[in-house]
Amino acid sequence: MTVPPKSIPPEFSLDSYVYELPPERIARRPADARDASRLLVLDRGAEPLRTDLRFADLPEVLARRFPQGALLVANNSRVFPARVFGRRRSGGRVELLLLTPLPLLDVSPCGGAGGWLCAEAEGLVRTAKRMKEGETAEFDAAFRVALLSRGEYGRCRLRLEWQGDLSLILNEIGHMPLPPYLEREDDAGDRERYQTTYADEAKAGSVAAPTAGLHFTPAVRRELSARGFGWAEVTLYVGYGTFSPVRAGDIREHVMHAEHVEVPEATAAAVREAKRAGRPVVAVGTTSARSLEGMHRACGDVRAFAGDTDIYITPGYEFRVVDALVTNFHLPESSLLIMVSALAGRARIMQAYAAALARQYRFFSYGDAMLIV
């Protein structure tokens, strides 16, 4: 007798997170102005969706929904030009995507003349012919990389060697690591627009932008402040794993990637005070939500935290810190689409995505925004 396959509940079936996206709905370029992006509002306590708004309307929308005020928590990590091109000593071309955040490098002197510095890092290396372990590639007169070992999914352990300031070198020779689905090379405009206006120079380490924050302008933040909304920041260095699809048919079997998170005491204190006063915590983006919920899972409470989190938020998860979320529209079969479904309900999210598609919203990193309250 053949045993029938185990039935997977819809909320845990990967097939439930598939939607058809016409290629023209992918935003290849940013909107003319950050806060001119459209804003869809999904109110979990009301049936109709709001699809007639612009992001500049966010302060008014939040003030109507939360007249007592709220605390917005944003990810201040900075995208660094992590994609660099060099040459093997044999002459072949090398493309490197550096994955380790610069502030997390353990730097030491290399020894010898010239004041060279060294650090081990992770990265993706692309060459026409497979690069050998121990081989070195030159990327600049003052920057070279040796391949130490190969790991899973193309990740390589590398030894970086440089003279001077590595951040300045990469800013000079590097390219912004645009998402692969944009299907274009970066240009000068991406240096500014694929970066939040509040990105911290000292937190240069993300290889993807915390895209919900791309819509915020100083004017929007001033209006939020004038209406009594607080602002606090966390750091999550967004890794390349954010683009990895979930491949397990039962999403509970997916193994989540880890990312480094920093929740400073000032932010933890602001969250504790908001909770004490009954004011909601609004995460600006899924990375901020991961930071706060990962902090709570690690600490069992709201407190300062620095370390890696591999928290995987699926339907049934009880949010401990986050009450509302500003986010973009995410890829089918992605952990981010699954996360927002955990907050708002899978059927409700898929309804919102269908409405956004019908109303010509723009999707993904440079696309439009959604507010879940």
N, C-alpha and C positions, 0 to 999 in steps of 0.2 A: 504493500500500500504506500502510495506517495504522500509524504507529508506536505501540505500546502505551505507556501511561504508565509512567514509571519507578517501580519497586517501592521502597517505603520500608520499611526494617526496622522491626519493631514498636516497638523502643525509641525510634525517632525519629519515629514517627507520632503525631500529636496525638490521633487516635482511641484510642490505647492508654492515654490518661490521662483517660478519661471514666468516671464512675461515677454511678449513680443515687442521689441523696440526698433522702430524704423531707424536706419542709420542717420537720417537727417535730424533726428531728435537729440543726437549727441552734440553737446555744445563744444565745438572745436576751438572757439575763441571766447573770451569773457565778454560780458555785456559792456556797453559803452561806459557806464558808470556802475560802480560796485552795488550801490543801493537801488539801482534801477532794475535789478533782477526781480522776477515775479516771486510771490510768496503765496503758498497754499497753506491754509490753516485747517488742521484736523483737531477739532475739539472732541475729546473722548466722551464728554458729557452731553453732546448735541449731535444730532444726525447730519444736518447739512454741512458740506465742506465749503469753505470760503476760497474761491479761486480768482477773485477779482482784485487782488492786492499787489502792491509792490513792497520790496523789502524795506523801503523808507517808512512804510506804515507800521513796522514792527513795534516801536514804542507805544503807539496808540492802541494797538491790538493787545499788547501785554498789560497796559494800564486798565483796559476794560475788563480783561480776564482776571487780573490780579490787582485790584484797587488798593490792597494793603501793601503792595510792593513785592519784589522778589529779588533773588540774588542770581546774577548770571555768572557762570564759571566758564572761562575760555582757555584754550590751549595756546600758550605763547611760544611753542617751539617754532624754529625757523627752518625753512627748506634751504639746504645748501647745495651749491652746484656740484653735485656728487658724480656726475657723468663726465669722464675725461678720456681723451684719446692720446695714445702714445705709440711707441715703436718697440718691437723686440730687437734684440741686438743682431738678429738675423735679417732685420729689415721689415718684417711683417707687421701689420697694423694690429693694435690692441685697443679694445674698448673696455673701460673699467667703470662699474657702478659701485661706488664705495658705500657700504651699508652701515658701518659703525659710526654713530654720532661723534663728531669731533670732541665735544666736552667729555666723552667717556673714554677717550684714548689714554692708555697708560704710557706716557712719553718718557723716554730715557735717552741719554747720549749714546750714539753709536760707537764712539771711540774713533781714534784716528784723527787726521787733520781735517780742517774745514768746518768743524762745529756741526756735523750732521746729527740729526735727531731720528729716533726710531720708535715705532709702535706697531703692535700686531692689530689686525683688523679683519673684518669680514667683508667680502665683496663678490660681485659677479664679474667674471672675466670672459670676454668674447674675442676669439681670434679665428682666422681662417683655418689654421692647423692647430691642434691641441697644444697648449702651452704645458711644458714639463714642470714637475715639481722642482723647485730650486732655481728656476729660470727667472731672470730679472728683465723688466721692461722699463724704458725711460719715458716719462711723461713731460718732463721739463728739465732744464739744466739743474734745477734744485729739487727735483722730485722723481723718485724711482720706486718701483714696487717689485718685490719678489714673491712668487707663488710658493707657499709652504706646503699646503695640502688641499685636497678636494673633499667636499662634503656632499650632503644631499641637496637635490634640486638646484644644482649648479653653483651653490655657495662655495666659496674658496676662503681658506685661511691665508692671509697675506702679511707680509712685513713691509711696512711703509718706511721710507727713508727720505728725509728732506732737510733743507737748510732754510733757516728763517722762520716765518710764520706760515703754517700750513693753510690756515684759513685764507690768507691773502693770496697764496699760490693758487688755491682752488677757485677763488673768485676771479682770478686772472685767466685761468686756462679752462675752467670747468663749464659745464652746461647744466641748465636746470633739468632735473629728471622728470620730464612730463609723463603722465600716465600713458601706457602703450596704446590705449584705445583712442587717443587724440590723433594718432597716425600722422604726426608731423614733427619736424624738428623744432626745438625751442628758438625763440627770437628775443630781441632786446626787451620787448614788452613783457615777456614772461618773468623777467627778473623782478618786476614790480607787482604784476597782477597775480602771479602764482605764489603769493606771499600775503599773509594778513598784515593789516596796517599796524598791529600791535606786536608783531613777531619780535622776540628779544634777540639782539645780536649775540648775547652770551649763550643762547640756546640753539645754535646752529647745528642741526643733526638729523632733521627729518628728510626722508627721500620722497615724501608726498606731502602735500599741503593738508592741513586740517580745514577742509574745504568749506564747511559751514561758516567759518570765520571770514572767508573771502568777501562776504557781502557787507561786512561792517565798515562804516566810515567814521571818522571823528565826529561828524555831525550827528549820526545815529547814536553814538555813544553819549554825546552831550545831551541829546534829547532824553535818553534813558535815565541819565543822572538827574536831569531836571524833574523827571516824573517820580523820582524816589527809588530807582532801581540800583542795586549794588552791583559791583563788578569785582571779580576775583580771578586769579589765574593759576593754572596748573601747567606742567610740562609733560607731554608725552611725545617721544621721538617716534614719529610715524615711520614704520618699516615697510619694506617691499611686500611683506606678507599681506598687507591690506588689499592688494590686487589679486590675491590667490582665491580662486573660487572654492566653495565647499564641494568636495567630490563624493562624499559618502551619501548613499541613497537615504539612509537614516541620519539626519543631521546631528544626532546626539553622538555619533561615532567620529565626528570630525575632531581633529587635533588642532587646537588654536595656536597661532604663533604668539610669541612673547614680545613685549615692547617695554622700554624703560620709562618709568613714570616718576615724577617728582610732585608731591603735594606739599607746599611749604606750610609752616605753622600759621602764617597770616591767613591763608586760604582756608585751612581747617577751622580756624577760629571764626571766620566769617560764615562758614557753613553751619557750625554749631549755633551761632547766634541767630541765623535765619531760621533754623529748625526750632529753636527755643521760642522765637517770636511768631511762629506759625506762618512764615513767609516761604513760598516755594523756592526750590533750587532749580534753575533752568540751565541745563548743560548746553553750551554752544558747540555742537558737533558730537559725533559718536566717540571721538578720541577723548573729549572731556568727560563724557559719560563713563567710558572705560576706566579713566583715571580715578574718578570718584568711587565707582563701584569696586574697582580693583583695590583701592586703598581700604575700603571698608572690609572687603573679604580678607585682606592681609592682616588688618589690625583689629578687626571685630568692633570697630568704633570709628568715629571721625577724628583723625589725628594726623599729624605730619607723617609723611611716608616718602621713602625713596627706594626704588627697587623695580624689578621686572614684574609685569603682570601678564598672565595668559588667560585672563578671565574670558569666558565664552558665554554670552548672554543669549539664551534661547527662550521660546515661549514657556511660560510657567515660572520664569525667574521673578523673584520678588525684589524690586528695586529698593535699595536701602537709603539712598541719598538723592537720586535724581527724581524730580517731580515732573519736569517738562523738558522738551528738547527742540533745539533749532538744528536742522539737518538739511542735507541735499537729497537728491534722488539717486539711489544706489543700484549697482549692477545686479542683474538676475543671479540667483544662486550664490550670493555673497553673504558672508557673516554679518555684514552691516545691514543688509535687508532683513536678515533674521533678527538682529538686535532690535531694530525699530518695530518689528512685528511683536517682539516680546513686550514692548512698551504699550503699543496701541492696539494689538490684536492683529493676527495675520489677515483675516478677511477684511478688516477695516483698512489696513495698509494697502492691500491689493486693490481695493475700491478706490483709494486715493490715487494710486498710480494710474489706474485706468482713466480717472477723471483728468489727471495731469496730461496724459497722452492725448486724450480727446480735445483738450484745450491748448494744445501745441506748446506745452512747457518744454524747457530745455533740460537735459539730463546730465548727470555726473559732475565732475570736478568744477567745470566752468559753468555749470547749469544753474537752474533756479533753486529756490529754497522751500522747505516745508517747516512749519511750526506745529509740534504736537503738544497739546496742553490738556 
